[in-house]
Amino acid sequence: MKEQEPAGGKGENRAAPAFKVTDRRHFTVDGERRSGEPDEAEHRPPPPPPPEDPPRPEARAGFEHRSLDEPSDVDFTMLINAMAQPALLFLGEIPHPGSGQATVDPEKAKLQIDMLELLHVKCRGNLSRQEETLLEQVLYQLRMLYVARAGLGG
């Protein structure tokens, strides 16, 4: 029986390795700096450029500083409507904008209704009479639609 030679044995030509390994560590195993290594000062990155001048007032002319007490184009009514729309979508009252089909997903609708309820609880005492009434009416209507769509109405 003839023994098999391992790969790279006598019968094969050994080619030179296709890559070269270079040790680029800066220190020896003993922790001493290797000879020919440059000092740390030579390896430091250049300092960052100085900060640019602050924007000129005319560059910020389109943005006005407002306090939270000043009225703006966005109000609480818009927030209520923005939070109620997904609930209406998931209750099948509004067609899906992508498909045009009405879809009913009671779990997602309930999540939206619960978020509006949380807003109602957290804002209690801080809303105007109109805002309070609107939020209560929207919550009532959404709850009634939810009961009807989810089949919980008896």
Phi, psi and omega in degrees: 000135181262132179284143178278139178273141177294157179303137181084018182281202185297326186283350184249149173279131178268123178270155178294146180301148183277354181222162182237134180263126179239127179279114182254012179292144183276343184234155177279177178299329180281354179091009179266151180293135178292151178290142179086001178278134179289158179291164180298327182299328180286337183266354182292138177290156179295151180296151180296153180295153179297149181297149180289161177297148178298152181300144180288154181304324181291338178288334180259014186299329182285345182251124179256143176274123180237146172276165181289343181279341182281140178293150177224183180288337180261131179226179184296328178300320179295323178296316179299314179297319180295327179277336180278331183301314178298325177297316178296323178298313183285346175267001177082010181278334179238133177292148178297132184296331181280317185258338183079000181264143174279131179236148179242121177223089185302325181296315179291324177297317179297322178300315180295319179295318179297323178293321176295321177297320177298317177299319179299315181293315184290334182264000183304129180090350181247003183256152173288166180300320179295315181295318179298314180297315180300313182297318178295319179294317179297315179298317180299312181297317180295321179296319180294318176297320180297314180299318180293317183284325183278356178073029181262005186278011174095000000 
